Amino acid sequence: MITDPGHRATLFELREVTHHYGRVCALRELSLQVSQGAIALVGQNGAGKSTLMQILLGLIRPSRGTAWVLGQGVHRRPLALRGRIGYMPERDALVTGLTGIEYVALAGQLSGMRTKPAWRRAHETLSYLGLEEARYRRLEEFSVGMKQRLKLAAALVHDPEVLLLDEPTSGLDPEGRTAMLGVLRSLADRPDKSLLLSTHLLADIQRVCRQVVILDRGTLLHSGPVESLRRARPRRYRIRWQGPGEASWLQSLEQRGIQWVEPPGQGEAWVTVPENWTCRQFFRESLAHPLVITGLEPEEDDLESIYEQLVTDGRKR
């Protein structure tokens, strides 16, 4: 099994994976290696997230390229591999007429468990997820939030090493979303569990994940620790000034490596700064020019804006 430089075992690896649905290219020459842990798979609708998950599950073969999960080729022993993976699909995929306990026990049996252990684990898992009182209720009577927890129970029942979660907070109200993320956070903290959380909600990954993979239109934009997103983006400031020395001061800033997000105008501008630049240097530079800095504000460093910038930059290439 391949290991990363931090000596954590590789969760999955892709080499030049491309997949087409007819003329539509869902993934394009995707090469990627991700170590075990809690990983966010982020992208807008159509980015290729669900296709990637289905390839990792062995449900579809890529048009080109190869994929490994837990050091094993996904098509060499697919049934044995699926016994080590729990999958929570975005769609309901529920069997009407079954009760909650029947559905989860069935999921355990389909994952390779014997009947009695599957039923015992189904009871334990439903209790863990707060569905103990609803276990004998038919699935069509479940609310949206209960269905999401039920799908998670079906993914967990056989105690897999890896959880693939496709939009697990989809359709949930704020209270249900908070509860779901709390459960996922507790699972992510377990050393024997790895999570691949597919989402388009960046707030979800801040609560649960330590690594992030960002896709856009089937191509890789970024892969690494969540904190690396912030390090990868130049720091931006909104600066305002007054005084007749504007032209010479702006020229001196450019010579120091300051870049304009947009051309400065009417005494203000958004700028990006070099890696080791400090706020104090703005004021030092202004001392030699007849002007006064009247405002200096760092841009809010949230993942949403960073993601949007990555997508914008990626599409310009």
Secondary structure, DSSP 8 states (H G I E B T S, - for coil): --B-TT--BEEEEEEEEEEEETTEEEEEEEEEEEESSEEEEE--TTSSHHHHHHHHHTSS--SEEEEEETTEETTTSHHHHHTTEEEE-SS----TT-BHHHHHHHHHHHTT--HHHHHHHHHHHHHHTT-GGGTTSBGGG--HHHHHHHHHHHHHTT--SEEEEESTTTT--HHHHHHHHHHHHHHHT-TT-EEEEEES-HHHHHHH-SEEEEEETTEEEEEEEHHHHHHHS--EEEEEEESTTHHHHHHHHHHTT-EESS--BTTEEEEE--TT--HHHHHHHHTTSS-EEEEEEE----HHHHHHHHHHHHHH-
